[in-house]
Amino acid sequence: MDPSTLQSPSHLRKRQTDAKITVAEVAKHNTPNDCWIIVDGKAYDVTGWLANHPGGARIILGYAGMDATDVYDAFHDVEEESLVKMRSVFCIGEVVDQNIPESVKEFRELKRKLKKENYFRTNPLFYVGLATMGLAMWSSAVFLVSTFPRQLWSVVLGAIMLAFFWLQLGWFGHDVHHNQVYARSQKKWKSLTCRIGEVFLGFTTSWWNNKHNMHHAVPNIKGADPDIDTFPLLAWADLILEGERLTGLPHFLVKNQYMIYPILLCLARMAWAIKSVLYSYKQSKTHEVIAIALHYTWYFYLMINYMTLNQALLFVAVSQGLGGLLLSSAFSVNHNGMDIFPQGTQATMEFHKLQTLTGRDVTGGAWVPWFMGGLDKQVEHHLLPRVPRHNLQSTRQLIQDFCKKHNIRYHSTDFWTGTKETVQRLYDVSTNVH
């Protein structure tokens, strides 16, 4: 829905945009029925926009009554003329007593500098190359299975190739949703790419978008970040266990979580696929449900026509299991095992500090950025999510210098050390369970 078609609440219309509003006044309006936020020094009543926000209402409510400038700018360009015009529909006045920390001002200025120097500009050929590679991987899997039917080796190799294809397609879709591939004016191309991605990948766009946006807004915050909402299967900190009753199966799972962790990674893809289609069905996203139906049409076509029953079961186990292991092990090392913060931390901690303390960069050879889809520069990505992955490496030193100047811990390891730290965190939490 176009925000310009919505009306501001009648009791606010008289105030127009020249009203002088305090931070304390904005803070009072922090509920779904009365939601104000601050963006770039102005107050906005976005209550009427919550239900229509493409990224979902939760992400806005996570910053209700607060300064949302930096989280807004993570997904949109706060200075883009069309967005400034769009926000004017909800503007209710200027915030007059905001005390912005120097580190926040400097971070915002750094982003302006990067924008002027074209760090946010994409290279279409880079993504054409990724799309070509992905198509070649999928075609190779289909070729192996169909050209050498009912051969165990072709079934296994085809499943492995398909798992790696899903990994790379997942990263491509991630870049698309962060507006790294297309400009805002290219919405039709973005929408078409999403539908094609759903057919090949088997996840629905709206489910992932809602979940991932929330993660970016409040990473590693208990009760807010869906990526750490894994209890009772996994508890990433003692904080997660506060207020929970650990008896029976939950007690067993948490007590042994460091051992069952690899198994859960293998099951992750299937769990996400089920969650995503259920979400889209409940939200009446018919186009997404149709796309998923097409996904399983080609997937089962291969098994029905070119495999025995036992081979088909093996094909599912290898493709789904390995696909889950690859994708989840790559992104798990980015945040898991890092600091977990209590609910509401986003109100008291600067955006750039929260994003940095909860992320882990990964170093290594050329295979690392390929395997991790550019998320080896996790801190940089969370601070600058609209910067295309092919430009993130150039920002790393700038971010490190910024963190050093403001005494913010910047954590970086190789992939295997990061994985070890992740499992060690699970073990440490399990030892506190009696």
Buried (B, 14 or more C-beta within 10 A) or exposed (E): EEBEEEEBEEEBEEBEEEBEBBBEBBBEBBEEEEBBBBBBEBBBBBBBBBEEBEBBBBBBBBBBBBBBBBBBBBBBBBEEEEBBEBBBBBBBBBBEEBEEEEBBEBBBEBBEEBBEEEBBEBEEEBBEEBBEBBEEBBEBBBEBBBEBBEBEEBBBBBBBBBBBBBBBBBBBBBBBBBBBBBEEEEEEEBBEBBBBBBBBBBBBBBBBBBBBBBBBBBBBBBEBBBBBBBBBBBBBBEBBBEEEEBEEEBBBBBBBBBEBBEEBBBBBBBEBBEBBBEBBBEBEBEBBBBBBEBBEEEBEEBBEEBBEEEBBEBBBEBBBBBBBBBBBBBBBBBBBBBBBBEBBBBBEBBBBBBBBBBBBBBBBEEEBBBBBBBBBBBBBBBBBBBBBBBBBEBBBEBBBEBBEEBEBEBBBBBBEBBBBBBBEBBBEBBEEBE
